[in-house]
């Protein structure tokens, strides 16, 4: 593979120990100066070796401890994805120092100014076709971004998902021509964020039973929405809520649902924050709609898609959602293994590193092995989805296996660190909190088991 070019070097070094050079005919990398690990405009080198803008921290060593424990990419991972990983690693090391990530977690927020820098890399366009300003649909690359961001924390992976997946994937697949023209270019630039309005106080896995209603106004030019959505994470910062509504009281089940785009600042929308323990890049929320009026053109897919929402929700959208939440889970689990692996070699007891004691040594290897199994499950699922092959079983299996196994990994790693694994001075306690919720969010483990059994036609 080709590595990423640094200023003043003829060949491009790679963390995999392979040297390469810029492709023939491409312009050499240019530099705005040499930094020392602090991210400033003058500390970046821009590489034109790939279609994405590459930001490199010239002379920074802050990422090397993280890379030293990284599991190598799959041998058949495309070079551009490997290069993208390296870019995001450097970005994360420079822009997401552990103490800042812990602070953002305590404050239940993400830093918008840092997200704008992330968006400037072009990564938000990885789920959007080039004709709308994106990089072209590349789920392998988009998932790599999630994984690498989550090795530092979910604080930027969250808004990235709200942009590239909730927005980019859904509008690309289901939007009307006008919605694609007006929304996708802004999503590709990271200028819009979506939130999901799917579950309700009395509706979790059974989404077809939603009670939030949408009815056309008498003059037919608008839609009136009433009801309540629960666990609407990101409603406080989103530009649109991607909302599942019951749009026909007389139509049969599944043929009575639509998806609508509701700006949270529309009159009649009330947002009530919900305190929660994991993935705290913002508060989750109840969102109450009281005679909220939106244009008919805000029906996803346009007016002609009225009552066709279930088909939009139950197909590729759910497969891709399972993939992105699984990528978040894997990235955080990888961060937990890396922190425990480093700690085990640094912590001295009885005259040697605790990783030299067999009990700790075996625990760390068990965690690393479980992590590798998770990576294979995720990679298989995203490869199928990226090729648009049927993958409902595989994405459910990946979500189930990775979520459950990541909890095991978290507990192993926390125990390796002992009391320090409970301390706010380390990231491990956050990793554990984040991972304990993963068998619940994004479709519970039991829902995945039901999906798998039904798709494989298990009698019952």
Secondary structure as GFF3:
##gff-version 3
##sequence-region A 1 460
A	DSSP	beta_strand	30	31	.	.	.	ID=ss1
A	DSSP	three_ten_helix	41	43	.	.	.	ID=ss2
A	DSSP	beta_strand	44	47	.	.	.	ID=ss3
A	DSSP	beta_strand	54	57	.	.	.	ID=ss4
A	DSSP	alpha_helix	64	68	.	.	.	ID=ss5
A	DSSP	alpha_helix	79	95	.	.	.	ID=ss6
A	DSSP	alpha_helix	98	106	.	.	.	ID=ss7
A	DSSP	alpha_helix	112	119	.	.	.	ID=ss8
A	DSSP	three_ten_helix	123	125	.	.	.	ID=ss9
A	DSSP	three_ten_helix	130	132	.	.	.	ID=ss10
A	DSSP	alpha_helix	139	150	.	.	.	ID=ss11
A	DSSP	alpha_helix	154	161	.	.	.	ID=ss12
A	DSSP	pi_helix	162	169	.	.	.	ID=ss13
A	DSSP	alpha_helix	170	174	.	.	.	ID=ss14
A	DSSP	alpha_helix	177	179	.	.	.	ID=ss15
A	DSSP	pi_helix	180	184	.	.	.	ID=ss16
A	DSSP	alpha_helix	185	188	.	.	.	ID=ss17
A	DSSP	beta_strand	194	197	.	.	.	ID=ss18
A	DSSP	three_ten_helix	207	209	.	.	.	ID=ss19
A	DSSP	beta_strand	213	216	.	.	.	ID=ss20
A	DSSP	beta_strand	222	229	.	.	.	ID=ss21
A	DSSP	beta_strand	240	246	.	.	.	ID=ss22
A	DSSP	beta_strand	257	262	.	.	.	ID=ss23
A	DSSP	beta_strand	269	274	.	.	.	ID=ss24
A	DSSP	beta_strand	284	295	.	.	.	ID=ss25
A	DSSP	three_ten_helix	296	298	.	.	.	ID=ss26
A	DSSP	three_ten_helix	303	305	.	.	.	ID=ss27
A	DSSP	alpha_helix	309	312	.	.	.	ID=ss28
A	DSSP	pi_helix	313	317	.	.	.	ID=ss29
A	DSSP	alpha_helix	318	346	.	.	.	ID=ss30
A	DSSP	beta_strand	348	349	.	.	.	ID=ss31
A	DSSP	beta_strand	352	353	.	.	.	ID=ss32
A	DSSP	three_ten_helix	354	356	.	.	.	ID=ss33
A	DSSP	alpha_helix	358	386	.	.	.	ID=ss34
A	DSSP	alpha_helix	392	417	.	.	.	ID=ss35
A	DSSP	three_ten_helix	418	422	.	.	.	ID=ss36
A	DSSP	alpha_helix	428	436	.	.	.	ID=ss37
A	DSSP	alpha_helix	445	455	.	.	.	ID=ss38
###
